[in-house]
Amino acid sequence: MKARGAYERLVRQLLFTLEPERAHDLAIWSLQRAAKFPLARRSLHAFRPGLRPRTVFGMTFPHPVGLAAGFDKNGLALPAWAALGFGFVEIGTVTAKAQPGNAKPRIFRLPQQEALINRLGFNNDGADVVAERLQKLRANGHWPRIPVGINIGKSKITPLEAAAEDYVYSFEKLSPLADYIALNVSSPNTPGLRSLQEGESLSALLHSVAEANRHWRKPVLVKISPDLSSTELEQVITICEANEIAGIIATNTTIDHTVIPASEDQSGGLSGKPLREKSTAIIRAIRARSRLPIIASGGIFDAESAREKFEAGAELLQIYTGYIYRGPRLLRELVEEIA
């Protein structure tokens, strides 16, 4: 096992003395502030890995490791993620309507398992505000020189039968600013959302988004659950292929908490090391059935777990919980050792 870096020995120790959501907000605020000052922004370059270009769904990535949706829901720190050396970044989940999310506390650390449980519930500023923020960033010349994906989901107050219209509103607001759009139909923290992965509901959603995409022609990806059965996954793949989806993000968080001690368990989506095996199994199953590009997300903490995702069939990786536990050193390790 490699010696721990300064982040794990010092910075993480400090952040973990704070309540998880407060630590997260502090991290985003710090990165947002650093990105506004050239000297501070350049200081982040010390963590950048080298270039390992890769082309996926017609888009070139400087290397195959990106930041997963959920960390920067509102697109507040885009220049900082680029300065830190991510190969791409996915902001969101953004919904058509601004919403506060679920009641606090709603993020829980499980250090022994190197995991997180969250039940945030798509807390975000809404498509209108996020679009305006991103437009200003682009106008000010601070737009990052890496691909930017935007992850969109259903507003909680929107009934399921109106879900397609809700997604299309966000799509039309945000697609002009995105290199790709990801449709989140798999978060366990918005009631009923996962039912949008089912046959007719998914078909209707993807058809509506495809109609809205005729003008923009942006790659559209679908982010799926790690808890799908083989039959459900087969149906999702078939519908994605029929609707010319550019790729699949595998996976979101899991509701399978069997490895978590009852005394530490909370409701919500589980991420981190306990998700590794389930996520990889889904990737293998997709690759056995389809040639759709796959972005792997779930349980990536080191070069071994990243290599496992590539060998299972992924073309790109996204990290989130691993970055919280390992820090900037993880990104360099992944790119330099496996890319």
C-alpha positions in Angstrom: 0.0 0.0 0.0 1.3 3.4 -0.9 2.1 6.0 1.7 -0.7 8.5 2.2 -0.2 11.9 0.6 -0.5 15.4 2.3 -4.2 15.6 1.4 -5.0 12.3 3.2 -2.8 13.1 6.2 -3.8 16.7 6.7 -6.5 18.2 4.5 -8.9 15.3 4.8 -8.4 15.1 8.5 -9.4 18.7 8.8 -12.4 18.5 6.4 -13.6 15.3 8.2 -13.9 17.3 11.5 -16.8 19.2 9.8 -20.3 18.0 9.1 -20.1 16.4 5.5 -22.3 18.9 3.7 -20.5 21.8 5.3 -17.2 20.4 4.3 -18.5 20.0 0.7 -19.7 23.6 0.6 -16.4 24.8 1.9 -14.5 22.9 -0.8 -16.7 24.3 -3.5 -16.4 27.8 -2.1 -12.6 27.6 -1.9 -12.3 26.3 -5.5 -14.7 28.9 -6.7 -12.6 31.7 -5.1 -9.3 30.2 -6.3 -10.6 30.1 -9.8 -11.1 33.9 -9.8 -7.4 34.7 -9.2 -4.8 33.7 -11.8 -2.0 33.0 -9.3 -4.3 30.8 -7.2 -5.6 29.1 -10.3 -2.0 28.4 -11.4 -1.2 26.9 -8.0 -3.8 24.2 -8.7 -1.7 23.1 -11.8 0.7 21.4 -9.4 -1.9 18.5 -9.2 -2.4 18.1 -13.0 -1.6 14.8 -14.6 -0.1 14.5 -18.1 -2.1 14.3 -21.3 -3.5 11.0 -22.6 -6.0 12.0 -25.3 -8.9 9.8 -26.0 -11.8 10.3 -28.4 -15.2 9.0 -27.4 -18.6 9.6 -29.0 -16.9 12.1 -31.4 -15.4 14.2 -28.7 -11.7 14.4 -27.7 -10.8 14.3 -24.0 -7.3 15.3 -22.8 -7.3 12.1 -20.7 -10.1 9.7 -19.7 -10.7 10.6 -16.1 -13.4 13.1 -15.3 -15.4 14.5 -12.3 -18.8 12.9 -11.8 -22.0 14.8 -11.4 -23.0 15.7 -7.9 -19.9 17.4 -6.7 -20.5 20.7 -8.5 -24.2 20.7 -8.9 -24.5 24.3 -9.9 -21.4 24.8 -12.0 -19.7 27.1 -9.6 -16.1 26.0 -9.9 -15.7 24.9 -13.5 -12.3 26.7 -14.1 -10.9 25.1 -10.9 -11.7 21.6 -12.0 -9.9 22.2 -15.3 -7.0 23.8 -13.4 -6.8 20.7 -11.2 -6.4 18.6 -14.3 -9.6 16.7 -14.8 -10.1 15.4 -18.3 -13.7 16.5 -18.3 -16.3 17.6 -15.7 -20.0 16.9 -15.4 -22.0 19.4 -13.5 -25.5 18.9 -12.0 -27.9 17.3 -11.5 -29.8 20.4 -12.6 -33.6 20.4 -12.7 -36.0 22.6 -14.6 -37.2 24.2 -11.3 -34.9 25.3 -8.5 -35.3 23.2 -5.4 -33.8 22.9 -1.9 -33.5 19.1 -1.9 -34.3 16.9 1.1 -34.1 17.8 4.8 -30.7 18.0 6.4 -28.6 16.1 7.5 -28.5 14.3 4.1 -24.8 13.3 3.6 -23.2 10.7 5.8 -19.6 9.5 5.9 -18.7 5.8 6.4 -14.9 6.0 6.9 -14.4 2.4 7.7 -16.0 1.4 4.4 -14.6 4.4 2.6 -18.1 5.3 1.5 -20.8 7.9 1.5 -24.6 7.8 1.8 -26.5 10.7 0.4 -30.1 11.6 0.1 -29.6 15.1 -1.2 -32.6 15.1 -3.6 -31.3 17.2 -6.5 -30.7 20.4 -4.5 -29.8 22.9 -7.2 -30.4 26.5 -8.4 -32.5 25.4 -11.4 -31.9 25.4 -15.1 -32.5 29.1 -15.7 -30.0 30.3 -13.0 -27.4 27.7 -14.0 -27.7 28.6 -17.7 -27.2 32.3 -16.9 -24.2 31.5 -14.7 -22.6 29.4 -17.4 -23.3 32.0 -20.1 -21.5 34.7 -18.0 -18.5 32.4 -17.5 -18.3 31.8 -21.2 -18.6 35.6 -21.9 -15.9 36.4 -19.4 -13.4 34.1 -21.2 -13.1 31.8 -18.2 -14.7 28.7 -19.8 -12.6 25.6 -19.2 -10.7 24.0 -22.1 -12.0 20.6 -21.3 -15.3 18.9 -22.2 -18.2 20.0 -19.9 -21.2 17.7 -19.5 -24.4 18.8 -17.9 -26.5 16.2 -16.0 -30.2 16.9 -15.9 -33.0 15.4 -13.8 -36.7 15.7 -13.0 -38.0 18.4 -10.7 -39.5 16.8 -7.6 -42.8 18.7 -7.9 -43.3 17.6 -11.5 -45.5 14.6 -11.8 -44.0 11.5 -13.5 -46.5 11.8 -16.4 -45.0 15.3 -17.2 -41.4 14.2 -16.8 -40.5 14.4 -20.5 -41.5 18.0 -20.7 -39.5 18.8 -17.5 -36.3 17.3 -18.9 -36.8 19.0 -22.3 -37.1 22.4 -20.6 -33.7 21.8 -18.9 -32.3 20.4 -22.1 -33.2 23.4 -24.2 -31.9 25.8 -21.6 -28.6 24.0 -21.1 -27.6 22.1 -24.2 -26.2 25.2 -26.0 -23.7 25.4 -23.1 -22.8 21.7 -22.8 -20.5 19.4 -24.7 -22.8 16.6 -23.8 -26.0 16.1 -21.8 -26.6 13.3 -19.3 -30.1 12.2 -18.4 -30.3 11.2 -14.7 -33.1 8.6 -14.4 -31.5 6.6 -11.6 -31.1 8.7 -8.5 -32.8 6.9 -5.5 -33.5 10.2 -3.8 -36.3 11.6 -5.9 -39.6 9.6 -5.4 -40.4 7.6 -8.5 -37.5 8.8 -10.6 -36.1 5.3 -11.2 -39.4 4.3 -12.8 -38.2 6.4 -15.7 -35.8 3.6 -16.6 -38.7 1.4 -17.4 -39.8 0.6 -21.0 -42.5 3.0 -22.1 -41.4 5.8 -19.7 -37.8 5.7 -20.9 -38.8 5.4 -24.6 -41.1 8.5 -24.3 -38.4 10.5 -22.5 -35.6 9.7 -25.0 -37.9 10.4 -27.9 -38.8 13.8 -26.5 -35.2 14.7 -25.9 -34.2 13.5 -29.3 -36.8 15.8 -30.9 -35.4 18.7 -28.9 -31.8 17.7 -29.9 -32.5 17.9 -33.7 -31.1 21.5 -33.7 -28.2 21.1 -31.3 -27.1 17.5 -32.1 -25.3 17.1 -28.8 -24.3 13.7 -27.5 -26.9 12.5 -25.0 -26.1 9.9 -22.4 -28.2 8.0 -19.9 -27.1 7.5 -16.3 -28.4 4.2 -15.0 -28.8 2.4 -11.7 -26.5 -0.3 -10.4 -29.6 -2.1 -9.1 -31.1 -3.0 -12.4 -31.9 -6.7 -13.0 -30.5 -8.4 -16.1 -33.9 -8.1 -17.8 -34.3 -4.5 -16.9 -30.8 -3.7 -18.2 -31.4 -5.5 -21.4 -34.5 -3.3 -21.9 -32.6 -0.1 -21.1 -29.9 -1.0 -23.6 -32.4 -1.8 -26.4 -34.3 1.5 -25.9 -31.0 3.5 -25.8 -29.8 2.0 -29.0 -33.2 2.5 -30.7 -33.1 6.2 -29.7 -29.5 6.8 -30.8 -28.2 7.5 -27.3 -24.5 8.4 -27.5 -23.5 6.4 -24.4 -24.3 5.1 -20.9 -23.0 6.2 -17.6 -22.7 3.2 -15.3 -23.6 3.8 -12.5 -25.4 5.9 -10.1 -25.5 5.2 -6.3 -27.0 1.9 -5.0 -29.8 1.3 -2.5 -28.2 -2.1 -1.6 -26.7 -1.4 1.8 -26.1 -5.0 2.8 -22.4 -4.4 3.6 -23.2 -1.5 5.9 -23.6 -2.2 9.6 -27.1 -1.5 10.8 -25.8 0.9 13.4 -24.3 3.1 10.7 -26.9 2.8 8.0 -29.0 5.6 6.6 -31.6 5.9 3.8 -30.2 7.2 0.6 -27.8 6.2 -2.2 -24.5 4.5 -1.2 -21.3 5.3 -3.1 -17.6 4.6 -2.7 -15.8 1.3 -2.3 -18.9 -0.9 -1.6 -20.3 0.1 -5.0 -17.2 -1.1 -7.0 -18.3 -4.6 -7.7 -21.9 -3.8 -8.6 -20.9 -1.0 -10.9 -18.3 -3.2 -12.7 -20.8 -6.0 -13.1 -23.2 -3.6 -14.9 -20.4 -2.4 -17.2 -19.5 -6.0 -18.1 -23.2 -6.8 -18.8 -23.6 -3.7 -21.0 -20.5 -4.5 -23.0 -21.6 -8.1 -23.5 -24.8 -6.8 -25.1 -23.8 -3.6 -26.8 -21.1 -1.4 -28.3 -22.5 1.8 -26.8 -19.7 3.8 -25.2 -19.6 3.5 -21.4 -18.5 6.0 -18.8 -17.7 4.1 -15.6 -18.5 5.6 -12.2 -18.6 3.8 -8.8 -15.9 2.6 -6.4 -12.8 4.0 -8.2 -10.2 4.6 -5.6 -6.9 3.5 -7.2 -5.3 2.3 -10.4 -6.5 -1.3 -9.8 -10.2 -0.4 -9.6 -9.8 2.0 -12.5 -8.1 -0.7 -14.6 -10.9 -3.1 -13.7 -13.5 -0.7 -15.2 -11.5 -0.4 -18.5 -11.1 -4.1 -18.7 -14.9 -4.5 -18.2 -15.5 -2.3 -21.2 -15.5 1.4 -20.1 -14.0 4.1 -22.3 -14.0 6.9 -19.7 -14.0 7.1 -15.9 -15.7 9.5 -13.5 -14.6 9.9 -9.8 -16.4 11.5 -6.9 -16.3 9.6 -3.5 -12.8 8.4 -4.2 -11.7 12.0 -4.7 -13.1 12.9 -1.4 -11.1 10.2 0.4 -7.9 10.3 -1.7 -7.8 13.9 -3.0 -6.0 15.3 -6.0 -3.3 12.6 -5.8 -5.9 10.1 -7.0 -6.4 11.9 -10.4 -2.7 11.8 -11.2 -2.4 8.2 -10.1 -5.2 7.1 -12.3 -4.0 8.9 -15.4 -0.3 8.1 -15.1 -0.7 4.5 -14.1 -3.6 3.2 -16.2 -4.3 5.6 -19.1 
